[in-house]
Amino acid sequence: PAARAVDLASVAFPVMRPDPKVVDDAALVAVPELTPMPREAPKPSVGTLALASAGLVALDLLIFAASGSGPFRLRHRRPEVKVT
């Protein structure tokens, strides 16, 4: 597909004619037939699930603290401006 796109671009825009730098003399013209290998997905352990859950909770707390909302907001003091 990429070679076809370059060919189309060279026809549409003759100024941009590509000058081939590398030529493959033994180009693969047919896709080889590959047989899929049966594989079972590994089941996550309880420790992995607990670690992932703890990470998500810590990330939530960090986001709440950084955003300034929620129960764990960081308190920043803004300078007071007196209008006279």
PyRosetta script that sets phi, psi and omega in degrees:
from pyrosetta import init, pose_from_sequence

init()
pose = pose_from_sequence("PAARAVDLASVAFPVMRPDPKVVDDAALVAVPELTPMPREAPKPSVGTLALASAGLVALDLLIFAASGSGPFRLRHRRPEVKVT")
pose.set_psi(1, -35.6)
pose.set_omega(1, -179.0)
pose.set_phi(2, -68.5)
pose.set_psi(2, -39.8)
pose.set_omega(2, 179.3)
pose.set_phi(3, -66.1)
pose.set_psi(3, -37.9)
pose.set_omega(3, 177.3)
pose.set_phi(4, -65.2)
pose.set_psi(4, -38.6)
pose.set_omega(4, 179.1)
pose.set_phi(5, -65.3)
pose.set_psi(5, -40.0)
pose.set_omega(5, 178.5)
pose.set_phi(6, -66.8)
pose.set_psi(6, -41.0)
pose.set_omega(6, 177.6)
pose.set_phi(7, -62.5)
pose.set_psi(7, -43.0)
pose.set_omega(7, 178.7)
pose.set_phi(8, -62.9)
pose.set_psi(8, -41.4)
pose.set_omega(8, 179.2)
pose.set_phi(9, -65.3)
pose.set_psi(9, -36.1)
pose.set_omega(9, -179.9)
pose.set_phi(10, -71.5)
pose.set_psi(10, -29.3)
pose.set_omega(10, 175.9)
pose.set_phi(11, -75.1)
pose.set_psi(11, -41.3)
pose.set_omega(11, -177.4)
pose.set_phi(12, -72.4)
pose.set_psi(12, -35.5)
pose.set_omega(12, -179.0)
pose.set_phi(13, -125.1)
pose.set_psi(13, 88.9)
pose.set_omega(13, -175.2)
pose.set_phi(14, -62.8)
pose.set_psi(14, -16.8)
pose.set_omega(14, 178.3)
pose.set_phi(15, -68.3)
pose.set_psi(15, -30.0)
pose.set_omega(15, -175.1)
pose.set_phi(16, -97.2)
pose.set_psi(16, 49.6)
pose.set_omega(16, 178.4)
pose.set_phi(17, -73.0)
pose.set_psi(17, 121.5)
pose.set_omega(17, -179.9)
pose.set_phi(18, -73.8)
pose.set_psi(18, 139.4)
pose.set_omega(18, 176.6)
pose.set_phi(19, -103.4)
pose.set_psi(19, 109.2)
pose.set_omega(19, -174.8)
pose.set_phi(20, -63.5)
pose.set_psi(20, 129.5)
pose.set_omega(20, 178.7)
pose.set_phi(21, -99.1)
pose.set_psi(21, -30.1)
pose.set_omega(21, -179.7)
pose.set_phi(22, -131.4)
pose.set_psi(22, 133.5)
pose.set_omega(22, 178.6)
pose.set_phi(23, -122.6)
pose.set_psi(23, 129.9)
pose.set_omega(23, 178.4)
pose.set_phi(24, -93.7)
pose.set_psi(24, 108.7)
pose.set_omega(24, -178.3)
pose.set_phi(25, -73.6)
pose.set_psi(25, -24.2)
pose.set_omega(25, -179.9)
pose.set_phi(26, -117.5)
pose.set_psi(26, 60.0)
pose.set_omega(26, -177.0)
pose.set_phi(27, -67.6)
pose.set_psi(27, 143.1)
pose.set_omega(27, 178.0)
pose.set_phi(28, -80.1)
pose.set_psi(28, 112.9)
pose.set_omega(28, -175.8)
pose.set_phi(29, -100.0)
pose.set_psi(29, -16.0)
pose.set_omega(29, 178.8)
pose.set_phi(30, -124.5)
pose.set_psi(30, 140.7)
pose.set_omega(30, 178.8)
pose.set_phi(31, -75.1)
pose.set_psi(31, 126.9)
pose.set_omega(31, 179.7)
pose.set_phi(32, -67.8)
pose.set_psi(32, 148.0)
pose.set_omega(32, -179.3)
pose.set_phi(33, -84.7)
pose.set_psi(33, 119.6)
pose.set_omega(33, -179.6)
pose.set_phi(34, -111.7)
pose.set_psi(34, 135.3)
pose.set_omega(34, 177.8)
pose.set_phi(35, -95.4)
pose.set_psi(35, 131.2)
pose.set_omega(35, 180.0)
pose.set_phi(36, -70.2)
pose.set_psi(36, 143.3)
pose.set_omega(36, 178.8)
pose.set_phi(37, -93.9)
pose.set_psi(37, 130.3)
pose.set_omega(37, 177.6)
pose.set_phi(38, -69.4)
pose.set_psi(38, 134.7)
pose.set_omega(38, -177.3)
pose.set_phi(39, -149.4)
pose.set_psi(39, 133.6)
pose.set_omega(39, 176.9)
pose.set_phi(40, -92.7)
pose.set_psi(40, 138.4)
pose.set_omega(40, 178.2)
pose.set_phi(41, -72.4)
pose.set_psi(41, 136.2)
pose.set_omega(41, 178.6)
pose.set_phi(42, -68.1)
pose.set_psi(42, 141.2)
pose.set_omega(42, 179.6)
pose.set_phi(43, -87.2)
pose.set_psi(43, 133.1)
pose.set_omega(43, -179.0)
pose.set_phi(44, -69.2)
pose.set_psi(44, 143.5)
pose.set_omega(44, 178.3)
pose.set_phi(45, -82.1)
pose.set_psi(45, 166.9)
pose.set_omega(45, -179.7)
pose.set_phi(46, -64.5)
pose.set_psi(46, -36.9)
pose.set_omega(46, 179.3)
pose.set_phi(47, -64.5)
pose.set_psi(47, -39.5)
pose.set_omega(47, 178.7)
pose.set_phi(48, -65.1)
pose.set_psi(48, -43.2)
pose.set_omega(48, 179.1)
pose.set_phi(49, -64.5)
pose.set_psi(49, -39.8)
pose.set_omega(49, 179.2)
pose.set_phi(50, -66.0)
pose.set_psi(50, -41.2)
pose.set_omega(50, 179.0)
pose.set_phi(51, -65.5)
pose.set_psi(51, -41.0)
pose.set_omega(51, 178.5)
pose.set_phi(52, -65.2)
pose.set_psi(52, -41.2)
pose.set_omega(52, 179.2)
pose.set_phi(53, -64.3)
pose.set_psi(53, -43.0)
pose.set_omega(53, 179.2)
pose.set_phi(54, -64.4)
pose.set_psi(54, -37.7)
pose.set_omega(54, 177.7)
pose.set_phi(55, -64.6)
pose.set_psi(55, -40.4)
pose.set_omega(55, 178.4)
pose.set_phi(56, -66.4)
pose.set_psi(56, -39.6)
pose.set_omega(56, 178.0)
pose.set_phi(57, -64.8)
pose.set_psi(57, -43.4)
pose.set_omega(57, 179.0)
pose.set_phi(58, -63.8)
pose.set_psi(58, -38.9)
pose.set_omega(58, 177.9)
pose.set_phi(59, -64.7)
pose.set_psi(59, -40.7)
pose.set_omega(59, 176.7)
pose.set_phi(60, -60.9)
pose.set_psi(60, -44.7)
pose.set_omega(60, 179.7)
pose.set_phi(61, -63.7)
pose.set_psi(61, -39.0)
pose.set_omega(61, 178.2)
pose.set_phi(62, -65.1)
pose.set_psi(62, -41.7)
pose.set_omega(62, 179.5)
pose.set_phi(63, -65.8)
pose.set_psi(63, -43.0)
pose.set_omega(63, 178.6)
pose.set_phi(64, -62.8)
pose.set_psi(64, -40.1)
pose.set_omega(64, -178.8)
pose.set_phi(65, -68.0)
pose.set_psi(65, -39.2)
pose.set_omega(65, -177.3)
pose.set_phi(66, -75.6)
pose.set_psi(66, -29.3)
pose.set_omega(66, -176.2)
pose.set_phi(67, -81.3)
pose.set_psi(67, -15.3)
pose.set_omega(67, 179.2)
pose.set_phi(68, 83.5)
pose.set_psi(68, 13.8)
pose.set_omega(68, 176.6)
pose.set_phi(69, -126.3)
pose.set_psi(69, 166.3)
pose.set_omega(69, 179.0)
pose.set_phi(70, 89.8)
pose.set_psi(70, 180.0)
pose.set_omega(70, -173.9)
pose.set_phi(71, -74.5)
pose.set_psi(71, -15.1)
pose.set_omega(71, -175.7)
pose.set_phi(72, -113.3)
pose.set_psi(72, 35.3)
pose.set_omega(72, -175.2)
pose.set_phi(73, -69.3)
pose.set_psi(73, 146.1)
pose.set_omega(73, 176.8)
pose.set_phi(74, -83.2)
pose.set_psi(74, 138.2)
pose.set_omega(74, -177.1)
pose.set_phi(75, -100.7)
pose.set_psi(75, 119.0)
pose.set_omega(75, 177.5)
pose.set_phi(76, -112.7)
pose.set_psi(76, 133.4)
pose.set_omega(76, 178.0)
pose.set_phi(77, -89.1)
pose.set_psi(77, 127.7)
pose.set_omega(77, 175.9)
pose.set_phi(78, -97.0)
pose.set_psi(78, 143.6)
pose.set_omega(78, 178.8)
pose.set_phi(79, -66.8)
pose.set_psi(79, 138.0)
pose.set_omega(79, 179.7)
pose.set_phi(80, -81.2)
pose.set_psi(80, 137.7)
pose.set_omega(80, 178.6)
pose.set_phi(81, -110.8)
pose.set_psi(81, 123.0)
pose.set_omega(81, 178.7)
pose.set_phi(82, -96.1)
pose.set_psi(82, 129.2)
pose.set_omega(82, 178.3)
pose.set_phi(83, -99.6)
pose.set_psi(83, 126.0)
pose.set_omega(83, -180.0)
pose.set_phi(84, -114.9)
pose.dump_pdb("model.pdb")
